[in-house]
Amino acid sequence: MRATQLLGTAALLFASTGSFAPAMAATFSVTTPSAVIRELDAAPTWDQKLIQPMSPVPAANGLMASSGVSVGQASWYGPGFYGNRTASGEVFRPGTLTAAHRSLAFGTKVRVTNLQNGLSAVVRINDRGPFHGGRIIDLAHGAAQQLGVTSSGTAQVKLEILN
């Protein structure tokens, strides 16, 4: 009960002070500043205090992404999709150095490096995916062959955005 009485008293105080605000405002001088602006003497500015340099933070799926480089699982797709149109509208052809990515713009060139054998390939993003598991890129058959991924099906890779 005491807490209810305190809350009620506080509400009455706040409500009653609102009616005195216009009368009190007249007592303040307009010529005296309410805040003092001081010269900048090597003290950090507000944006320097608030903006911190970013460090890579693992995403929800455990992948690391920072400054155009990410590491994660890659897979490949091919023979069953030849002749179909990709999300960008291109016809999917055998032997191409293309790939599917969930968010990179179509036409983006990415260097994909197989972390197990050191092989790399530059691929162009022309499709959307992968939509299976925590994979970060789906390589076309030609890129998968160049990276040595076709026999295993998946590989741990590093992606570097080139443009």
LOSETI-260898 format. One line per field, with one value per residue (C-alpha): x, y negated, z negated; residue in one letter. Coordinates in Angstrom, 2 decimals. Layout:
// residues N
u X	...
v Y	...
w Z	...
res A	...
***
This chain:
// residues 163
u 0.00	2.88	4.29	0.92	0.81	4.33	3.48	0.29	2.22	4.86	2.15	0.54	3.91	4.66	1.19	1.32	4.79	3.52	1.25	4.17	6.45	5.30	5.68	9.13	10.25	9.90	12.48	15.28	17.40	17.65	21.11	22.83	23.53	22.33	25.32	28.84	30.53	34.23	37.02	38.22	41.55	42.42	39.41	37.53	34.41	31.03	31.30	34.77	33.36	30.34	31.82	34.07	36.20	34.39	35.93	34.69	31.81	30.60	27.22	24.36	25.41	29.02	30.54	33.02	32.50	34.56	35.64	34.59	36.07	34.08	34.84	32.38	31.12	30.72	28.84	28.38	25.55	25.49	24.28	20.62	20.32	21.98	19.72	17.64	17.67	19.52	18.03	19.80	18.12	21.18	21.01	23.02	25.73	28.33	31.88	31.07	32.92	29.78	28.18	25.06	25.13	22.25	22.91	25.78	24.73	24.61	27.86	29.99	33.34	34.52	37.80	36.96	39.84	39.52	41.12	41.80	44.00	44.82	43.24	41.34	39.05	37.44	33.69	30.87	27.66	24.66	22.26	20.69	21.44	22.57	19.44	20.75	22.39	24.86	26.59	27.74	28.19	27.01	29.55	28.78	30.33	33.24	34.27	33.89	36.22	38.82	38.70	38.73	35.33	33.43	34.45	33.81	30.69	31.51	34.59	35.62	36.33	37.33	35.45	37.07	34.94	36.94	34.50
v 0.00	-2.36	-1.94	-2.88	-6.01	-7.00	-6.52	-8.56	-11.36	-11.36	-11.58	-14.55	-16.32	-15.85	-16.94	-20.03	-21.14	-21.30	-24.23	-26.19	-25.68	-28.83	-30.98	-29.62	-30.05	-33.83	-33.88	-32.60	-35.14	-34.75	-36.32	-33.78	-30.56	-27.37	-25.49	-26.73	-26.00	-25.53	-25.59	-22.30	-21.61	-18.13	-16.63	-14.07	-15.29	-13.71	-11.57	-10.38	-9.32	-7.52	-5.97	-3.07	-1.21	1.99	5.36	8.50	10.08	13.59	13.63	15.70	18.63	18.50	17.01	14.15	11.17	8.00	5.54	7.65	10.94	13.85	17.45	20.31	23.42	23.58	26.10	26.50	27.09	27.95	30.73	30.76	27.00	26.57	24.64	23.10	19.37	18.01	15.34	12.68	13.99	15.66	19.17	21.51	23.18	25.87	24.83	21.26	19.47	18.15	18.55	17.99	15.72	14.63	10.87	9.75	7.79	9.57	9.04	8.79	10.54	12.60	14.45	17.81	19.67	23.30	23.30	27.06	27.05	23.36	23.30	20.14	18.89	15.57	16.03	13.70	13.66	14.33	16.35	16.46	19.10	21.28	22.12	25.17	25.16	22.45	22.30	18.91	19.54	22.02	22.47	23.35	26.61	24.90	22.94	26.04	28.00	25.22	25.22	29.01	29.17	31.50	34.78	33.68	31.60	28.92	27.10	24.45	21.30	17.67	15.08	11.77	9.20	7.72	5.07
w 0.00	-0.80	2.72	4.20	2.03	3.15	6.82	6.39	4.67	7.41	10.08	8.32	8.05	11.75	12.73	10.54	11.70	15.28	14.36	12.89	15.90	17.82	14.72	13.99	17.60	17.25	14.44	16.68	18.50	22.25	22.37	20.11	21.95	20.33	21.77	22.20	25.49	24.96	27.47	28.87	27.20	28.51	26.76	28.85	30.60	30.00	33.13	32.13	28.77	30.25	33.38	32.53	35.05	35.97	35.38	37.12	35.25	35.98	37.67	36.30	38.47	37.17	40.32	40.16	42.45	42.52	45.21	48.18	46.93	45.55	44.70	44.80	46.53	50.34	52.45	56.19	58.64	62.28	64.58	63.51	64.06	67.49	69.86	67.07	66.42	63.41	61.16	63.25	66.42	67.97	69.33	67.08	69.19	68.43	67.54	66.47	63.69	62.04	58.63	56.57	53.51	51.27	51.27	53.53	56.60	59.93	61.81	58.65	59.10	56.15	55.61	54.03	52.37	51.29	47.83	47.96	51.07	51.73	55.22	56.18	58.93	59.78	60.23	61.24	59.22	61.49	59.33	55.85	53.25	51.65	49.73	47.92	44.50	43.54	46.91	48.16	51.90	54.50	57.29	60.90	62.10	63.92	60.82	58.64	60.95	60.86	57.04	56.72	55.02	57.38	55.72	52.13	52.92	50.35	49.11	46.63	48.68	48.33	50.40	51.37	53.17	56.05	57.32
res M	R	A	T	Q	L	L	G	T	A	A	L	L	F	A	S	T	G	S	F	A	P	A	M	A	A	T	F	S	V	T	T	P	S	A	V	I	R	E	L	D	A	A	P	T	W	D	Q	K	L	I	Q	P	M	S	P	V	P	A	A	N	G	L	M	A	S	S	G	V	S	V	G	Q	A	S	W	Y	G	P	G	F	Y	G	N	R	T	A	S	G	E	V	F	R	P	G	T	L	T	A	A	H	R	S	L	A	F	G	T	K	V	R	V	T	N	L	Q	N	G	L	S	A	V	V	R	I	N	D	R	G	P	F	H	G	G	R	I	I	D	L	A	H	G	A	A	Q	Q	L	G	V	T	S	S	G	T	A	Q	V	K	L	E	I	L	N
***
